Amino acid sequence: MPQSGFYAKVRQGMPALIGQWLTHGRGDPERLALILAETARVAGLGDPGATPDGDTLIHWAASDAEPAAPHWAVRTALFLLVQMPARPVPGDDHEACAWAYCWLRNREFENRDAAIDALPEHLRQAMAAAVTAAWADRQGLRLV
């Protein structure tokens, strides 16, 4: 089954999301990989299995990374980024789609407006279009 246009953008934006964690997180890649894995476990965002090393995290941030970063890693990176006082924002449309995809995967929302309203204020305008696309994609995947 071919990927939807939205999900293709998500996949292209995932490395940049991990890159944001490498840029804005405090510490070297080894420490940031440990924080990412431990946060995923504690916050219930996925099971990383073995904790990745710093080289793996750097690899996941590469735009041509194969294998790509696992979903627990990008979901957790977003979880951490939206709480940062540095207030990072997505760098482009593909990255915004990855952020929006993870935002909807990390929490339950009644509707698109609730998902946008729950974003930190500095992200609402920057991510409104991507959250709208993510919501439409998610709704399109539901079975009736």
Secondary structure, 3 states (H helix, E strand, C coil): CCCCHHHHHHHHHHHHHHHHHHHHCCCCHHHHHHHHHHHHHHHCCCCCCCCCCHHHHHHHCCCCCCCCCCHHHHHHHHHHHCCCCCCCCCCCHHHHHHHHHHHHHHCCCCCHHHHHHHCCHHHHHHHHHHHHHHHHHHHHCCCC
